[in-house]
Amino acid sequence: MSLKQSAILLVLAGALVAGGYFLFGGSDRTAKTGAASEAGGAPMVSIDLPNTLSAAAQAGKRLFDANCISCHGPNAVGQEELGPPLVHIVYEPGHHGDESFQRAVAVGVRAHHWRFGNMAPVEGLSRDDVALIVAYIRELQRANGIN
């Protein structure tokens, strides 16, 4: 990578961090479980949100919100009748490594831990996009003691 490319990436990362500070800085840091979310079913778990997200996780959150929230709910807390929580011990890195997420998005996955049925492939996401989504999920997991 050239010095110019590194500088551009550094500036972008700084902008993402600054945006994340303003976006997440004063908000309530606990996902609520009582009411149904805007996207569908009731959340399945309650989580603590990290105080900050890395630039990669911020980009991953945007991709998650655009592609995954309809089933996995806001902040990956799952949704009753729609999709499982990804901030759950089942998805810890030692059981479902990052490549598991890559394969699930690319080719779908047969139901094996939950009652939601099979997951269809998700069109339009590159491996790099999925890596950013995984960065977001992993940071949520770590904030909740899932390492």
PyRosetta script that sets phi, psi and omega in degrees:
from pyrosetta import init, pose_from_sequence

init()
pose = pose_from_sequence("MSLKQSAILLVLAGALVAGGYFLFGGSDRTAKTGAASEAGGAPMVSIDLPNTLSAAAQAGKRLFDANCISCHGPNAVGQEELGPPLVHIVYEPGHHGDESFQRAVAVGVRAHHWRFGNMAPVEGLSRDDVALIVAYIRELQRANGIN")
pose.set_psi(1, 135.9)
pose.set_omega(1, -178.1)
pose.set_phi(2, -77.0)
pose.set_psi(2, 164.9)
pose.set_omega(2, 177.6)
pose.set_phi(3, -61.6)
pose.set_psi(3, -39.5)
pose.set_omega(3, 179.3)
pose.set_phi(4, -63.3)
pose.set_psi(4, -44.1)
pose.set_omega(4, 178.5)
pose.set_phi(5, -64.1)
pose.set_psi(5, -41.0)
pose.set_omega(5, 178.3)
pose.set_phi(6, -61.8)
pose.set_psi(6, -42.4)
pose.set_omega(6, 179.4)
pose.set_phi(7, -63.9)
pose.set_psi(7, -42.1)
pose.set_omega(7, 179.1)
pose.set_phi(8, -63.1)
pose.set_psi(8, -44.9)
pose.set_omega(8, 178.5)
pose.set_phi(9, -62.3)
pose.set_psi(9, -39.6)
pose.set_omega(9, 178.9)
pose.set_phi(10, -63.9)
pose.set_psi(10, -43.5)
pose.set_omega(10, 178.2)
pose.set_phi(11, -63.6)
pose.set_psi(11, -43.9)
pose.set_omega(11, 178.6)
pose.set_phi(12, -62.9)
pose.set_psi(12, -43.1)
pose.set_omega(12, 179.2)
pose.set_phi(13, -61.5)
pose.set_psi(13, -42.6)
pose.set_omega(13, 178.0)
pose.set_phi(14, -61.9)
pose.set_psi(14, -42.2)
pose.set_omega(14, 178.6)
pose.set_phi(15, -63.5)
pose.set_psi(15, -40.3)
pose.set_omega(15, 178.4)
pose.set_phi(16, -65.4)
pose.set_psi(16, -40.9)
pose.set_omega(16, 178.4)
pose.set_phi(17, -63.4)
pose.set_psi(17, -45.8)
pose.set_omega(17, 179.1)
pose.set_phi(18, -61.4)
pose.set_psi(18, -44.0)
pose.set_omega(18, 177.5)
pose.set_phi(19, -62.1)
pose.set_psi(19, -39.9)
pose.set_omega(19, 178.1)
pose.set_phi(20, -64.2)
pose.set_psi(20, -37.8)
pose.set_omega(20, 178.2)
pose.set_phi(21, -60.2)
pose.set_psi(21, -46.8)
pose.set_omega(21, -179.5)
pose.set_phi(22, -70.2)
pose.set_psi(22, -33.9)
pose.set_omega(22, -179.5)
pose.set_phi(23, -72.9)
pose.set_psi(23, -43.1)
pose.set_omega(23, -173.7)
pose.set_phi(24, -106.2)
pose.set_psi(24, -9.2)
pose.set_omega(24, -171.4)
pose.set_phi(25, -57.2)
pose.set_psi(25, -44.3)
pose.set_omega(25, -174.6)
pose.set_phi(26, -113.7)
pose.set_psi(26, 14.3)
pose.set_omega(26, -174.6)
pose.set_phi(27, -88.1)
pose.set_psi(27, 161.4)
pose.set_omega(27, 173.5)
pose.set_phi(28, -64.8)
pose.set_psi(28, 131.4)
pose.set_omega(28, -172.0)
pose.set_phi(29, -98.2)
pose.set_psi(29, 12.8)
pose.set_omega(29, 178.3)
pose.set_phi(30, -119.3)
pose.set_psi(30, 125.6)
pose.set_omega(30, 176.2)
pose.set_phi(31, -71.2)
pose.set_psi(31, 134.7)
pose.set_omega(31, -177.6)
pose.set_phi(32, -85.5)
pose.set_psi(32, 148.6)
pose.set_omega(32, -178.2)
pose.set_phi(33, -116.0)
pose.set_psi(33, -4.9)
pose.set_omega(33, -172.4)
pose.set_phi(34, -74.9)
pose.set_psi(34, -50.9)
pose.set_omega(34, -173.2)
pose.set_phi(35, -99.0)
pose.set_psi(35, 159.6)
pose.set_omega(35, 176.1)
pose.set_phi(36, -67.6)
pose.set_psi(36, 146.1)
pose.set_omega(36, 178.9)
pose.set_phi(37, -78.6)
pose.set_psi(37, 168.3)
pose.set_omega(37, 176.8)
pose.set_phi(38, -62.0)
pose.set_psi(38, -30.1)
pose.set_omega(38, -174.7)
pose.set_phi(39, -80.8)
pose.set_psi(39, -17.9)
pose.set_omega(39, -178.6)
pose.set_phi(40, 161.6)
pose.set_psi(40, -120.1)
pose.set_omega(40, -172.3)
pose.set_phi(41, -70.6)
pose.set_psi(41, 169.6)
pose.set_omega(41, 179.8)
pose.set_phi(42, -64.9)
pose.set_psi(42, 141.2)
pose.set_omega(42, 176.2)
pose.set_phi(43, -58.1)
pose.set_psi(43, 148.4)
pose.set_omega(43, -177.3)
pose.set_phi(44, -96.6)
pose.set_psi(44, -24.8)
pose.set_omega(44, 179.2)
pose.set_phi(45, -137.2)
pose.set_psi(45, 159.8)
pose.set_omega(45, 172.6)
pose.set_phi(46, -108.0)
pose.set_psi(46, 133.8)
pose.set_omega(46, -177.5)
pose.set_phi(47, -129.8)
pose.set_psi(47, 161.0)
pose.set_omega(47, 169.1)
pose.set_phi(48, -95.4)
pose.set_psi(48, 133.2)
pose.set_omega(48, 177.3)
pose.set_phi(49, -89.2)
pose.set_psi(49, 143.4)
pose.set_omega(49, 177.5)
pose.set_phi(50, -64.5)
pose.set_psi(50, 152.3)
pose.set_omega(50, 177.6)
pose.set_phi(51, -63.7)
pose.set_psi(51, -35.7)
pose.set_omega(51, 178.4)
pose.set_phi(52, -139.2)
pose.set_psi(52, 158.6)
pose.set_omega(52, 174.0)
pose.set_phi(53, -121.3)
pose.set_psi(53, 144.0)
pose.set_omega(53, 174.0)
pose.set_phi(54, -63.4)
pose.set_psi(54, 165.2)
pose.set_omega(54, 178.0)
pose.set_phi(55, -58.8)
pose.set_psi(55, -41.3)
pose.set_omega(55, 179.2)
pose.set_phi(56, -63.6)
pose.set_psi(56, -43.2)
pose.set_omega(56, -179.2)
pose.set_phi(57, -67.7)
pose.set_psi(57, -34.3)
pose.set_omega(57, 176.5)
pose.set_phi(58, -63.8)
pose.set_psi(58, -43.4)
pose.set_omega(58, 176.7)
pose.set_phi(59, -64.8)
pose.set_psi(59, -39.7)
pose.set_omega(59, 177.8)
pose.set_phi(60, -63.3)
pose.set_psi(60, -37.7)
pose.set_omega(60, 177.8)
pose.set_phi(61, -61.8)
pose.set_psi(61, -43.6)
pose.set_omega(61, 178.7)
pose.set_phi(62, -61.1)
pose.set_psi(62, -42.8)
pose.set_omega(62, 178.2)
pose.set_phi(63, -67.1)
pose.set_psi(63, -41.2)
pose.set_omega(63, 177.4)
pose.set_phi(64, -59.2)
pose.set_psi(64, -48.8)
pose.set_omega(64, -178.5)
pose.set_phi(65, -61.4)
pose.set_psi(65, -32.1)
pose.set_omega(65, -179.1)
pose.set_phi(66, -82.1)
pose.set_psi(66, -24.3)
pose.set_omega(66, -170.7)
pose.set_phi(67, -125.1)
pose.set_psi(67, -21.3)
pose.set_omega(67, -169.5)
pose.set_phi(68, -120.7)
pose.set_psi(68, -21.6)
pose.set_omega(68, -171.8)
pose.set_phi(69, -61.8)
pose.set_psi(69, -29.9)
pose.set_omega(69, -176.0)
pose.set_phi(70, -62.9)
pose.set_psi(70, -27.3)
pose.set_omega(70, 176.9)
pose.set_phi(71, -107.3)
pose.set_psi(71, -46.6)
pose.set_omega(71, -173.0)
pose.set_phi(72, -88.9)
pose.set_psi(72, -1.0)
pose.set_omega(72, 174.3)
pose.set_phi(73, 75.2)
pose.set_psi(73, 166.0)
pose.set_omega(73, 177.1)
pose.set_phi(74, -59.3)
pose.set_psi(74, 137.5)
pose.set_omega(74, 179.2)
pose.set_phi(75, 55.9)
pose.set_psi(75, 26.6)
pose.set_omega(75, 174.5)
pose.set_phi(76, 59.2)
pose.set_psi(76, 33.2)
pose.set_omega(76, -179.9)
pose.set_phi(77, -85.2)
pose.set_psi(77, 0.8)
pose.set_omega(77, -178.7)
pose.set_phi(78, 77.6)
pose.set_psi(78, 167.2)
pose.set_omega(78, 177.4)
pose.set_phi(79, -143.5)
pose.set_psi(79, 125.7)
pose.set_omega(79, 177.3)
pose.set_phi(80, -49.7)
pose.set_psi(80, 134.2)
pose.set_omega(80, 177.4)
pose.set_phi(81, 71.5)
pose.set_psi(81, -3.4)
pose.set_omega(81, -176.2)
pose.set_phi(82, -119.6)
pose.set_psi(82, -50.0)
pose.set_omega(82, -177.1)
pose.set_phi(83, -169.8)
pose.set_psi(83, 154.9)
pose.set_omega(83, -174.4)
pose.set_phi(84, -76.8)
pose.set_psi(84, 158.5)
pose.set_omega(84, 172.9)
pose.set_phi(85, -73.0)
pose.set_psi(85, 137.1)
pose.set_omega(85, 176.5)
pose.set_phi(86, -93.0)
pose.set_psi(86, -14.3)
pose.set_omega(86, 171.5)
pose.set_phi(87, -91.8)
pose.set_psi(87, 78.0)
pose.set_omega(87, -173.9)
pose.set_phi(88, -155.3)
pose.set_psi(88, 148.5)
pose.set_omega(88, -177.8)
pose.set_phi(89, -56.8)
pose.set_psi(89, -28.9)
pose.set_omega(89, 178.7)
pose.set_phi(90, -58.0)
pose.set_psi(90, -32.4)
pose.set_omega(90, -176.2)
pose.set_phi(91, -100.3)
pose.set_psi(91, 18.4)
pose.set_omega(91, 176.9)
pose.set_phi(92, -60.3)
pose.set_psi(92, 151.5)
pose.set_omega(92, -175.5)
pose.set_phi(93, -55.9)
pose.set_psi(93, -32.2)
pose.set_omega(93, -179.4)
pose.set_phi(94, -73.1)
pose.set_psi(94, -18.8)
pose.set_omega(94, 179.6)
pose.set_phi(95, -104.1)
pose.set_psi(95, -44.9)
pose.set_omega(95, 175.3)
pose.set_phi(96, -122.2)
pose.set_psi(96, 93.2)
pose.set_omega(96, 178.6)
pose.set_phi(97, -67.5)
pose.set_psi(97, 172.3)
pose.set_omega(97, -178.0)
pose.set_phi(98, -56.9)
pose.set_psi(98, -35.2)
pose.set_omega(98, -179.9)
pose.set_phi(99, -65.7)
pose.set_psi(99, -26.8)
pose.set_omega(99, 175.8)
pose.set_phi(100, -61.0)
pose.set_psi(100, -40.6)
pose.set_omega(100, 177.4)
pose.set_phi(101, -67.1)
pose.set_psi(101, -41.3)
pose.set_omega(101, 178.6)
pose.set_phi(102, -58.3)
pose.set_psi(102, -47.1)
pose.set_omega(102, -178.2)
pose.set_phi(103, -67.4)
pose.set_psi(103, -39.7)
pose.set_omega(103, 180.0)
pose.set_phi(104, -60.1)
pose.set_psi(104, -43.3)
pose.set_omega(104, 179.7)
pose.set_phi(105, -69.6)
pose.set_psi(105, -41.8)
pose.set_omega(105, -174.5)
pose.set_phi(106, -73.2)
pose.set_psi(106, -43.4)
pose.set_omega(106, -172.9)
pose.set_phi(107, -125.6)
pose.set_psi(107, 1.0)
pose.set_omega(107, -177.0)
pose.set_phi(108, 82.5)
pose.set_psi(108, 178.1)
pose.set_omega(108, -179.8)
pose.set_phi(109, -149.7)
pose.set_psi(109, 141.6)
pose.set_omega(109, 177.0)
pose.set_phi(110, -77.6)
pose.set_psi(110, 136.3)
pose.set_omega(110, 179.3)
pose.set_phi(111, -56.9)
pose.set_psi(111, 131.3)
pose.set_omega(111, 177.9)
pose.set_phi(112, -147.8)
pose.set_psi(112, -13.8)
pose.set_omega(112, 177.4)
pose.set_phi(113, -117.5)
pose.set_psi(113, -22.7)
pose.set_omega(113, -171.3)
pose.set_phi(114, -129.6)
pose.set_psi(114, 171.5)
pose.set_omega(114, -177.4)
pose.set_phi(115, -97.3)
pose.set_psi(115, 15.7)
pose.set_omega(115, -173.7)
pose.set_phi(116, -85.1)
pose.set_psi(116, -6.6)
pose.set_omega(116, -175.9)
pose.set_phi(117, 89.4)
pose.set_psi(117, -176.5)
pose.set_omega(117, -177.5)
pose.set_phi(118, -71.6)
pose.set_psi(118, 150.5)
pose.set_omega(118, 174.5)
pose.set_phi(119, -97.9)
pose.set_psi(119, 127.2)
pose.set_omega(119, 176.9)
pose.set_phi(120, -77.9)
pose.set_psi(120, 156.5)
pose.set_omega(120, 173.9)
pose.set_phi(121, -59.0)
pose.set_psi(121, 154.7)
pose.set_omega(121, 177.8)
pose.set_phi(122, -108.4)
pose.set_psi(122, 114.7)
pose.set_omega(122, -177.6)
pose.set_phi(123, -76.1)
pose.set_psi(123, 149.8)
pose.set_omega(123, 170.5)
pose.set_phi(124, 87.6)
pose.set_psi(124, 4.7)
pose.set_omega(124, 178.2)
pose.set_phi(125, -109.4)
pose.set_psi(125, 131.3)
pose.set_omega(125, 176.6)
pose.set_phi(126, -85.3)
pose.set_psi(126, 169.4)
pose.set_omega(126, 174.9)
pose.set_phi(127, -59.2)
pose.set_psi(127, -38.4)
pose.set_omega(127, 178.3)
pose.set_phi(128, -65.3)
pose.set_psi(128, -39.7)
pose.set_omega(128, 176.5)
pose.set_phi(129, -60.1)
pose.set_psi(129, -47.2)
pose.set_omega(129, -178.4)
pose.set_phi(130, -64.2)
pose.set_psi(130, -37.6)
pose.set_omega(130, 177.4)
pose.set_phi(131, -60.7)
pose.set_psi(131, -38.1)
pose.set_omega(131, 177.2)
pose.set_phi(132, -68.1)
pose.set_psi(132, -40.9)
pose.set_omega(132, 176.7)
pose.set_phi(133, -61.7)
pose.set_psi(133, -43.2)
pose.set_omega(133, 178.7)
pose.set_phi(134, -63.1)
pose.set_psi(134, -38.8)
pose.set_omega(134, 177.0)
pose.set_phi(135, -58.7)
pose.set_psi(135, -42.5)
pose.set_omega(135, 177.4)
pose.set_phi(136, -62.7)
pose.set_psi(136, -49.8)
pose.set_omega(136, -179.3)
pose.set_phi(137, -61.0)
pose.set_psi(137, -43.4)
pose.set_omega(137, -179.3)
pose.set_phi(138, -63.5)
pose.set_psi(138, -38.1)
pose.set_omega(138, 178.0)
pose.set_phi(139, -68.2)
pose.set_psi(139, -38.1)
pose.set_omega(139, 173.7)
pose.set_phi(140, -62.0)
pose.set_psi(140, -44.2)
pose.set_omega(140, 179.7)
pose.set_phi(141, -59.9)
pose.set_psi(141, -49.4)
pose.set_omega(141, -178.6)
pose.set_phi(142, -59.9)
pose.set_psi(142, -37.5)
pose.set_omega(142, 178.7)
pose.set_phi(143, -64.8)
pose.set_psi(143, -15.7)
pose.set_omega(143, -178.9)
pose.set_phi(144, -116.2)
pose.set_psi(144, 21.4)
pose.set_omega(144, 174.1)
pose.set_phi(145, 77.0)
pose.set_psi(145, 14.9)
pose.set_omega(145, 178.7)
pose.set_phi(146, -102.3)
pose.set_psi(146, 108.0)
pose.set_omega(146, -176.5)
pose.set_phi(147, -118.8)
pose.dump_pdb("model.pdb")
